[in-house]
């Protein structure tokens, strides 16, 4: 099972914080470094120094790392225009020598839209926007060099685009995820290399995986070509005192985290990861909320990874 590091910089992080974690994750052998795409903190956290742009920070990190994969979990379609987003991701793919992945979703956090003057349509319209963005981004990346890309939709029209620049990967993997029982699996089957669920209960996860597999079959796609992954918060400690300290640092309780995340000693965390693997997840994104605790990553790398 692959382990990826997933950060939430809207909760309070500088670029230097993100770079330090990404470089540690690379040094320690984690598969990837991912970040969220949010403009406002959550859960009563102040969030200073304030939000950062996902692809600007990943561009910087791309030049300061060499092997670890980089991506978003996930960009909000309400924040982005598809043509410029395709350009930005292609640029960072070139800057990283082909190491980026694009997670893209419909957006959900109304308050951050209000805080920064971003329109927040009803859920159906957000999914319509997402679908058109996926068609355009995928189309731009796949258009053969020398040909033009055109698209006419309800929200976007693209006319005679040269579809430049081209990413190194052909194309970069697209990640789609979420809980929606109908449209989400269909969009994943059409556009995604990977389907991810953030922080689900295990029975919810297995049910959604089956929906995505069925959606693949419905369009004659082999479900085995889809990667299935999960994101879980992690708090790992060598003993109960260390576990309690790390849980407190992220405003959670160990007993609650043991039920709703990955929490405990390295052997406990590894056993829970094996359960997720048996449920169909080939990769787990470990949500790390205390970005100052590099020793946490070192413990996971040294004492959880070997179990897997």
Residue pairs with C-beta under 8 A, 6 or more apart in sequence:
1 273
1 274
1 276
1 277
1 281
1 282
1 283
1 284
1 308
2 31
2 32
2 282
2 283
2 284
3 30
3 31
3 273
3 283
3 284
3 286
3 300
3 304
3 305
3 308
4 30
4 31
4 32
4 33
4 34
4 69
4 283
4 284
4 285
4 286
5 21
5 22
5 25
5 30
5 32
5 33
5 34
5 285
5 286
5 288
5 297
6 34
6 35
6 36
6 73
6 231
6 285
6 286
6 287
6 288
7 13
7 18
7 21
7 33
7 34
7 35
7 36
7 287
7 288
7 291
8 35
8 36
8 38
8 287
8 289
9 17
9 18
9 35
9 36
9 51
9 52
9 57
9 291
10 36
10 38
10 39
10 40
10 41
10 42
10 47
10 51
10 112
11 41
11 42
11 43
11 45
11 47
11 289
12 41
12 45
12 46
12 47
12 48
12 49
13 52
13 291
14 49
14 52
15 52
15 57
15 60
17 291
17 292
18 35
18 52
18 57
18 61
18 291
19 60
19 61
19 64
20 291
20 294
21 33
21 288
21 291
21 294
21 297
22 33
22 61
22 64
22 65
22 68
22 70
23 64
23 65
24 294
24 297
24 298
25 32
25 33
25 68
25 297
26 33
26 65
26 66
26 67
26 68
28 297
28 298
28 300
28 301
29 301
29 305
30 68
30 297
30 301
31 68
31 69
31 283
32 68
32 69
32 70
32 71
32 101
33 61
33 65
33 68
33 69
33 70
34 70
34 71
34 72
34 73
34 101
34 103
34 285
35 54
35 57
35 58
35 72
35 73
36 54
36 72
36 73
36 74
37 54
37 72
37 74
37 75
37 76
37 79
38 51
38 76
38 109
38 112
39 51
39 79
39 112
39 115
39 116
39 118
40 47
40 51
40 109
40 111
40 112
40 115
40 116
41 47
42 109
43 251
45 251
54 72
54 75
55 72
55 85
55 88
55 89
55 92
58 70
58 71
58 72
58 92
58 100
59 88
59 91
59 92
59 95
61 70
62 70
62 92
62 95
62 96
62 99
62 100
63 95
63 96
65 96
65 99
66 97
67 99
68 99
69 99
69 100
69 101
70 92
70 96
70 99
70 100
70 101
71 100
71 101
71 102
71 103
71 175
72 101
72 102
72 103
72 104
73 103
73 175
73 177
73 196
73 198
73 231
73 285
74 103
74 104
74 105
74 175
74 176
74 177
74 196
75 85
75 102
75 103
75 104
75 105
76 105
76 106
76 107
76 108
76 109
77 104
77 105
77 106
77 107
77 126
77 129
77 130
77 133
78 106
78 107
78 113
78 118
78 119
78 120
78 121
78 126
78 129
79 107
79 118
80 133
81 156
82 132
82 133
82 136
82 137
82 140
82 156
83 136
83 140
83 158
83 161
85 102
85 133
85 137
86 136
86 137
86 140
86 141
87 164
87 165
89 100
89 102
89 137
89 167
89 172
90 141
90 165
90 166
90 167
90 172
91 165
92 100
93 99
93 100
93 167
93 168
93 169
93 172
94 165
94 167
94 168
97 168
98 167
98 168
98 169
98 172
100 167
100 169
100 172
101 172
101 173
101 174
101 175
101 193
101 194
102 137
102 172
102 173
102 174
102 175
103 174
103 175
103 176
103 177
103 196
104 130
104 133
104 134
104 137
104 174
104 175
104 176
105 130
105 176
105 177
105 178
106 123
106 126
106 127
106 129
106 130
106 178
107 113
107 120
107 126
110 120
112 118
113 119
113 120
114 120
120 126
121 129
127 180
127 183
127 187
128 154
128 155
129 155
130 187
131 187
132 151
132 153
132 154
132 155
132 156
133 156
134 174
134 176
134 187
134 190
134 191
135 151
135 153
135 191
136 149
136 151
136 153
136 156
136 158
137 174
138 171
138 174
138 191
139 149
139 151
139 158
139 163
140 149
140 158
140 161
140 163
141 163
141 166
141 167
141 170
141 171
141 172
142 170
142 171
143 149
143 161
143 163
145 166
147 163
148 160
148 161
148 162
148 163
149 158
149 161
149 162
149 163
150 158
150 159
150 160
150 161
151 157
151 158
152 158
173 193
173 194
174 191
174 192
174 193
174 194
175 192
175 193
175 194
175 195
175 196
175 229
176 184
176 187
176 188
176 191
176 192
176 194
176 195
176 196
177 184
177 188
177 195
177 196
177 197
177 198
178 184
178 197
178 198
179 197
179 200
179 204
179 208
181 208
181 211
184 208
185 195
185 208
185 211
185 212
185 214
185 215
186 215
186 218
188 195
188 212
188 215
188 226
189 212
189 215
189 216
189 218
189 219
189 221
189 226
190 219
192 226
193 225
193 226
193 227
194 226
194 227
194 228
194 229
195 208
195 209
195 212
195 226
195 227
195 228
195 229
196 228
196 229
196 230
196 231
196 285
197 204
197 205
197 208
197 229
197 230
197 231
198 230
198 231
198 285
199 231
199 232
199 233
199 260
199 261
199 287
200 208
200 230
202 275
202 276
202 279
205 230
205 276
205 279
205 280
205 281
206 279
206 280
209 228
209 279
209 280
212 223
212 226
212 228
213 223
213 226
216 222
216 223
216 225
216 226
217 223
227 282
227 283
228 280
228 281
228 282
229 281
229 282
229 283
229 284
229 285
230 276
230 281
230 283
230 284
230 285
231 284
231 285
231 286
231 287
232 261
232 262
232 276
232 284
232 285
232 286
232 287
233 250
233 252
233 257
233 260
233 261
233 262
233 263
233 286
233 287
233 289
234 261
234 262
234 263
234 269
234 286
234 287
234 288
234 300
235 243
235 246
235 247
235 250
235 252
235 254
235 257
235 261
235 262
235 263
236 243
236 246
236 262
236 263
236 264
236 265
236 266
236 269
236 296
236 299
236 300
236 304
237 243
237 244
237 245
237 246
237 264
237 265
237 299
238 265
238 266
238 299
238 303
239 265
240 254
243 254
243 263
243 264
243 265
244 254
246 290
246 293
246 296
247 253
247 254
247 257
247 263
249 289
249 290
249 293
250 289
250 290
252 261
254 263
254 264
257 263
258 264
258 268
261 287
262 269
262 272
262 273
262 284
262 286
263 269
264 272
266 299
266 300
266 303
266 304
266 307
267 307
269 300
269 304
270 304
270 307
270 308
271 307
273 284
273 304
273 307
273 308
274 307
274 308
276 284
277 308
286 300
288 296
288 297
290 296
